[in-house]
């Protein structure tokens, strides 16, 4: 079907969304928003990728805008201060480059290089200032982006962010092992791993600097807030699986909800696609209920004091951005060159990745 995308241009553009991937409820009930800083964000993140040597200059020039990494974040954290939005966008772009490096280390059989990178990332996450000039651009890029993220909220938020990202790095290591050994995780194993490799709690943590304040544990862990946050992230992870399932089956991937359903539940491809799509649609409808509960919870935090009013407003801002994630993720998958595998010269090698043995230098 054709749908209107209100994204990166001043006028809507018409996109052809394949029927199997079309979600009318998203298109109808989740209007797309974009941070007003987006045009500058795109330019500045493009320059940052070049400066940090995360992509060669010609690759940045040819592919960076078409990958739409800044669109994804600018459609999510729409109320963030400009400097917070910039740090998040650079970190997100770094994340995609790191993900590609992880993939290339697997494809080219570089376990020693991956282990070395993994250890360096753990260290850089804890002491970013010591790694700003690191010889490996992926290490230096993490150090630069998280050093800036650490400047917005108290040390307690920084420690939580680091703790959550340490688990993401280790989850990538488990994925490296599974892919190297050809191990398809069971459905439950996959769902647990996916929450880490998709960095559910990292993107949720970043709602807080966007809203301008750290949320106390009693707020973040409240069932109403946590359920809405989890559903927004599950939608994103599972919709990604739905969109990438044919490509990942063709590439002998082992990490996709559909592949786990086929391998361990005995489903056909058609049944697996229908199951993943059903889960995606359930996430949307369940979020609409959870969103109402989370907003009621936010209203209840306003006890008439200045602090209560500010906390209530911060939670409402976070929940509003959870809603933004649905439309941002949806359109990103249909606009980004990252998923246009049919247009690649070599379907096994994305044109925007450095396919050299960068990790072995």
ABEGO torsion letter per residue (X at the ends): XBBBBBBABABBBBBBBBAAABBAAAAAABBBBBBAAAAAAAAAAAAAAAAAGABBAAAAAAAAAAAGAAAAAAAABAABBAAAAAAAAAAAAAAAAAAAAAAAAAAAGBAAAAAAAAAAAAAAAABAAAAAABABAAAAAAAAAAAAAAAABBAAAAAAAAAAAAAAAAAAAAAAAAAAAGBBBBAAAAAAAAAAAAGAAAAAAAAAAAAGBBBBAAAAABAAAAAAAAAAAAAAAAAAAAAAAAAAAAAGBABBAAAAAAAAAGBBAAAAAAAAAAAAAAAAAAAAAAAAAAAAAAAAABAGBAAAAAAAAAAAAAAAAAAAAAAAAAAAAAABAAABAAABABAABBAABBABBAAAX
